[in-house]
Amino acid sequence: MVAWESARAKTSAMPRAASLTRACRRWLAEVDRILRRDWCIDSANAGWDREDVLRYWGYGETPADFVVWFAEKYDLIRFKRS
């Protein structure tokens, strides 16, 4: 229960749309779309805060390439939709 509460508290700190550039918001929306499609999570579920989003966006990867890297780094389990 403590871990859930910690993750929940961190997700409440997710960046508001106005605090990110338009390009970063578009990148994040596409990352979230791919994460939800392939891994059944999004950036909020992953616990990213504003600094995480800006750091990841700053890597310069396409959303698809970033999601591949992130999934491999954290050994995500792919869910197949039936």
C-alpha positions in Angstrom: 0.0 0.0 0.0 2.8 2.4 0.8 4.4 1.9 -2.7 1.0 2.6 -4.3 0.6 5.8 -2.3 4.1 6.9 -3.2 3.5 6.3 -6.9 0.2 8.1 -6.6 1.7 11.1 -5.0 4.4 11.3 -7.6 1.9 11.1 -10.5 0.0 14.0 -9.1 3.1 16.0 -9.8 2.9 15.1 -13.5 3.5 18.2 -15.6 0.5 20.3 -16.6 0.1 20.9 -20.3 1.0 24.5 -19.9 4.4 23.8 -18.3 5.8 21.9 -21.3 6.5 23.2 -24.8 4.1 22.3 -27.5 6.7 20.0 -29.1 7.3 18.2 -25.8 3.5 17.8 -25.2 3.1 16.3 -28.7 6.1 13.9 -28.1 4.7 12.9 -24.7 1.2 12.3 -26.2 2.7 10.0 -28.8 4.9 8.2 -26.2 1.8 7.7 -24.0 -0.2 6.4 -27.0 2.5 3.8 -27.8 3.0 2.8 -24.2 -0.8 2.2 -23.7 -1.0 0.3 -27.0 2.0 -2.0 -26.4 2.5 -2.1 -22.6 -0.8 -1.0 -21.1 0.8 1.8 -19.1 1.4 5.5 -19.7 3.8 8.1 -18.4 1.6 8.7 -15.3 1.6 4.9 -14.5 5.4 4.9 -14.9 5.5 7.7 -12.3 7.3 10.3 -14.4 7.4 13.8 -13.1 8.0 17.0 -15.0 11.8 16.6 -14.8 11.6 13.0 -16.1 9.5 14.0 -19.1 11.9 16.9 -20.0 15.0 14.7 -19.6 13.5 11.9 -21.7 12.3 14.3 -24.4 15.8 15.9 -24.3 17.3 12.7 -25.5 16.0 13.5 -29.0 14.6 10.1 -29.7 11.4 9.6 -31.7 8.5 8.5 -29.5 8.7 5.0 -30.9 12.5 4.6 -30.4 12.2 6.0 -26.9 9.5 3.5 -26.0 11.6 0.6 -27.3 14.5 1.9 -25.1 12.3 2.4 -22.1 10.7 -1.0 -22.4 14.0 -2.7 -22.7 15.6 -0.8 -19.8 12.8 -1.6 -17.4 12.1 -5.1 -18.8 8.4 -4.3 -19.5 6.1 -7.2 -20.3 4.2 -6.8 -23.5 0.5 -7.5 -23.3 -1.3 -9.0 -26.3 -4.8 -7.8 -26.9 -7.3 -10.5 -27.8 
